């Protein structure tokens, strides 16, 4: 039971961090080179994709 709760906490934290990362890169980071901003956007999308994948797997284990 604790393991499942901690898994959900990790999923939510990583997803929230990925979303904030994208927000900072898109709106606040105007001084970086374009290639660096693209790399950071890819990193943020990767974090969001990981959290969505893990959430889908956790929901799939319920059934």
N, C-alpha and C positions, 0 to 999 in steps of 0.2 A: 504494500500500500504506500509506504514512504517512497519507494523507488518510482512508482507511477507519478506521484505528486512532484517529485524532483525532476522527472523527465518533462512534465508539463511546464514547470517553472523555467527550465533551460530553454525549451522551445519558445516560450513567450519572451524571455530575455533576449535571445538571439534575434528573434523577429523584430522586436522593438529597437534593438541596436541597429539592425540593418536598415530599418525605416529611417531612424534618425541620421544614420550615416549618409543615406541618399539625400535627405533634406539639407544637410550641411554641404555636401558636395555640389548639389544643384544650385542652391540659393546663396550660400555664404562664401564659397571658395571661388572667388573671381580672379585671384592672382596666379593660380597654377597654370601650367601649360595644358593645352587641350588633351594631349595624350595621357597625362597624369589624371585628369578629371575623368576621362573615359575608363581608365583602369580602376579608379575608385568606384565609379558607377557599377562596373562589372562585379567588383567585390561586394558592394551592397546588395545587388540583385542575387548574387550567390548566397549570401546570408539569408535573404528572404526566401529563396527557393529551398534552402535546407530546412528552414523552419516549417514551410508549408508541406514539404515531403514528410518530415517527421510527424507533423500533426495528422496527416492523412494516414500514416502507418499506425499511429496510436488509436485513432478512431476505428480503423479497420480491425484492430485487435479486439475491440469491444464486441463485435458481432460473431 
